[in-house]
Structure formats: structure tokens, C-alpha cells
């Protein structure tokens, strides 16, 4: 029974908006198989594609949805949330001082003790060694300048950056709905 449950957990559903675009590219908008089936029964989504896997009850058999689309369009947010993850995504998971990709944290370009704020315009991704080395100094005091100065990205910029870091797993049925706005091969 454990193996069956584990196999079902490997069957998330890609969630598309009513216009058949993913609600989110990064993180990819996925629902558990349970949430997808619940949404189907509540008539909130249409099934676009299905897995070969089936779930059964004593009186019912149901193919697991692999792609669902919302019946009602959800207007995407115009501005991304200011989160640690989104800062890393804006900065492409790269330390803005040395280019490292490991042990990332974030740094206040102008330290808070010197009037800096925790905002898009003052925070960059930084590895722990660079963050410790810069410490409580301005870039000029530390002699450390970010490769790219911080800015508030658009949702589209984050989506574009997110495509460079695809999830570890993409089901074949999802591919037609991802990266729909990339250039096609001739």
C-alpha cells in the first residue's frame, strides 16, 4: 500500500488559468492529485489531460488528471511578492558579489543600520562568505559592488528567469502548456 501511495504522490496536476497559461511558472503551479480531483468534482476546473493511473472507490473509477484548467480566469498579479525566493530568482540564484551559486542568503546593499530598508531596491542575493565579508558596510566602504544593482522585477522578468531553472520533473503532458511563448524551431 505504501508503494501505491508513493506512486500517486508522483502524479501532480499542472494547473492552467482559463487562458491555458500556467498560473505560475516558478514555482510551477501544481496541485496534488487529491486537490485536482476535488476541484473536478466541485466543477472548478476542466480536465485537459490525464495520467494512465486510476484511483478507485467501491463505486467509482477515475483517471488522475495531469493537466487541469480553471473555469474562471484569475487575473495574474502585476507585481511579484517580495520574498527571499523571488530575490534569488531575480538574481538568477547567483551571489551578486562573487558569482557563487551555493550557500545563498541576502544582503542589504545599504545596511539597515545606515538607513537601508528591506526592499527590492536594497536587497541582493549574496553567498554567506561575501555577506560576512561585507558585514555592516556600504559597497564603497567594503570595496564590494554588486554585479547588478537591485531593482523591483516584473512578474514577466521572474517568469523569464524561472525558465532557466526548470523543475526536476516535467511530465510529457505538461510540455504543450509550458514555454508557450518561446520561439519555435523552423
N, C-alpha and C positions, 0 to 999 in steps of 0.2 A: 504493500500500500504506500510506503514511503516513496518508492521509486516513481509510482504513478503521480503522487502529489508533486514531486520534484519536476517531473516531466510537464505537468500542467503549468507550473510556475514559469517554465521556459516558453510560454505562449502568450506574451502580452499583445495587446491590440494597439496599433498605431491609430491615433485619434486625429482626424482631419476636421477642419472647420467646414461649414456648409459650402464653401467655395472650393473644397477639396485640397486646400493647403494645410500642412500640419499646423496645429495650434502653436507649436513651438519647435524650433529646430534643435536648440541646445539650451537646456536639456531637451531631448526628443520627447514629444508628447505621447506618452504610452500609458495605457491603463492595464491593470491586471485582468486576467480572463474573467474573474468574478465581477469586477466593475463593468466590463464590457457587456457581459450577459445581462446584468441588472439594467443597464441603460437601454439594451434592446427591448427587454420586457416592459420597461417604462415608456417605450416609444420615443426616446430622446435622440436615438441615432439610427442610421441606416447601415446595414452590413454591406461593405464594399467587396471584401474578400474574406475567405475562410481558410483555416488550417485543415489538415486532414484529420486532426484529433477530434474526438467526440466526447462529450460528457453526457452521462445518463442519470436519470432518476428512475424510480419504479415505473413511471408512466410516460416519460418523455426522453427524447434523444435530441441532442443539439450539437451541431458543429461549432467549434470555437471560432469566433471572428478574429481575423488577423488585421483587418483594416475596417474602421468604422468612421462614418462622417456624421457630424452633428446635423440635426434637422433645422436648427435655428442658428443663424450666423452670430458669432461672437466677435465683436469689434476688437481688434488687437490693440494693446496698449501702445500709445505713441512714444512713451518714454520708458526705458528699461528701469527696473528696480536697482537701487544702489546696494549691491551685495558684494561680498568678498569674491564669490564665484564670477560675477559679471565683471568685476575689476580684472580678475585673472584672464577672463575671456577677451576683454577689450585689449589687454596687453599680450594676448596670444600665449598665455602661460609661460611668460619669459620675464626674468628679472630685468628691470629697466636700467640697471646699473652695470651688470656684467654679462647678461645674456644667458645665465643658467636657467634650467628648466626644473630643477629639483628644489625641495625644501622651501617652497614659496610661502611668503607671508605678504603683508602690505606695508608700505612706508608712507608716512606723511612727508611730502616734499618740503613744505614749511612745517616744522614741528609744531604740535599743539601748544607747547609751552611758549612758542614765539608767535602765537596768534593764528596758526594754521587750523583749518577745520577738516572734519572727516567728510569730504565731499568728492564728487567726481573730479573736480578741478584741482585737488590737492593730494590725491592718493594714487600710488602706482604699485604694481607688483614688484616685489623685491625678494631675493633669497635671504635666508636668515643671516649668513655671514655679511652680506652687504648692509642689511638693515642694522646689524650690530655695529659695523664699522662706521656707518653714517651717524648712528646714535642720535643725539638730540641737536643736530647741527643743520644749518641750511645747506643747500648744494654748494654754495660758494665757500662756506666755512669748511666743509668736508672735502672739497675738491672732487665731488661726485655729482655728475649731472645725469638725469635720466635720458635714455636714448630717445624717448618720445615723451613730451610733457603731457600731463594728464588732461583729459577732456571728457565731457559727457557724450558718450556714443549714442547713436540712434539704435533703435531695435534692429534695423536692417544691417547696420555695421556689426552688431553682435551676431546676427544670423550668418553673415558672410564669414566672420571669423570662426564661428562654430562649425561650419562645413569643413574647415581644415582639420578638425578633431572629431571624426565620425565615431559613433558608439562602437563598442567592441563587436556588437552583433546587429546585423540588419537582415531581416527576413526578406526573401525574394519578393514576396507580395507587397512589400513596402516601397520598393525601388521606384515604381512608376509615380509615386507621390512625393518623393524626396528629390530635392535638387531640380525641381521642375523649371527653374528659371536659369539653369546653366546653359551654356552654349552647346548646341547639338553638333555631333560629328557629321560631316558632309556625306 
